Amino acid sequence: MSSRRLLGGGGPSGPERSGGKAPASTGTWGGEADPSGEGGSPAKPGKFPGSLRQEISAALAAAGAAPLHRFGQNFLVDPAALACLLEAIGAAPGVRIIEVGPGTGVLTRRMVDAGAQVLAVEIDRGLAAWLETDLVPRGLGLVVGDCLASKTRLHPDLEAFAGAGPWRLGANLPYDVALPVILNAIALPTPPDKIVVTIQREAADRLCSRPGSDAWGATAAVLQAAGTPKILRRLGPGSFFPQPRVDSAILGWTPTRVLPAGFGTWCRNVFAYRRKVLPGALRDGGMDRPRAEAACAAAGLDSQRRLEGLDEQELVALYAACLATADAVTIPGEDP
């Protein structure tokens, strides 16, 4: 994958978006009224003041660009949602932030102005040229290219930035890369110390789901095994330009542990057999039954329970038991 890297005075390079700091949310931002009426309520379409929309339109005109569906470009025009993002991200001098998909730089500019060291990755070359002119001279680090090196790896410049010190992920994420970006970020040896992103509401609900619900699965289990997710604000289609056909949400996440190597791959593998009892799920995932039963016993789990009923702590314990009771080559879903 080819990419072009531009470094601003703010520090090292890296991919996509980042967040910033704003005054405490009081229902107003930048002198504009909160269009949603309440802090957590979805905003009604078409009710926002013009300033953010005008800012974005002016940037698009200057860049000679237009929103592109293939890049998932839905620009945030809700001032209260932007305030929520900025406050939760907490951009400040010394804070290091990765932003995926900065677009016209509405969020980026405010994070840079707050003194944060922001590394942004932008796949749209027209908007990247605009950011190079407008924000790189003010300290933005910019990578032009895809935020993902593969389905299971972030862009190498992002990984290098993440490995250089504490960092945060803050962005209005394009829907189609949201889950890979989040899951690949938390799987790094140096995961973010905070995530604050806008994603599709259905995805946010799934990531915050619990065992016993239809939404509970490998994605939620992996995220919750590494930290605590929380929906900070619900956003209607009118929070964006152009308007998507679905609702969105601002998702926050804080870490509680570094995931054991290979856990995400293993979890996705065994959840393919989520409705089976534990030894059966492990067996179908590639482990022989005697070792599967031994792993359940070592983890203190009733072998008659079904995989879909385990919470994240129990899954981590079961994975550790699998590692301890099976030959490395037979651990279901283990990375080579």
Buried (B, 14 or more C-beta within 10 A) or exposed (E): EEBEBBBBEBBBBBBBBBBBBBEEBEEEBEEBBBBBEEBEBBBBEEBBBEBBBEBBBEBBEEBEBEBEEEBBBBBBBBBBBBBBBBBBBBBEEEBBBBBBBBBBBBBBBBBBBBBBBBBBBBBBEEBBBBBBEBBBEBBBBBBBBBBBBEEEBBBBBBBBBBEBEEBBBBBBBBBEBBBBBBBBBBBBEBBBBBBBBBBBBBBBBBBBBEBEEEBBBBBBBBBBBBBEBEBBBBBBBBBBBEBBEEBBBBBBBBBEEBBBEBBBBBBBBBBBBBEBBBBBBBBBBBBBEEBBBBBBEBBEBEBEBBBBBBBBEBBBBBBBBBBEBBEEEBBBBBEE
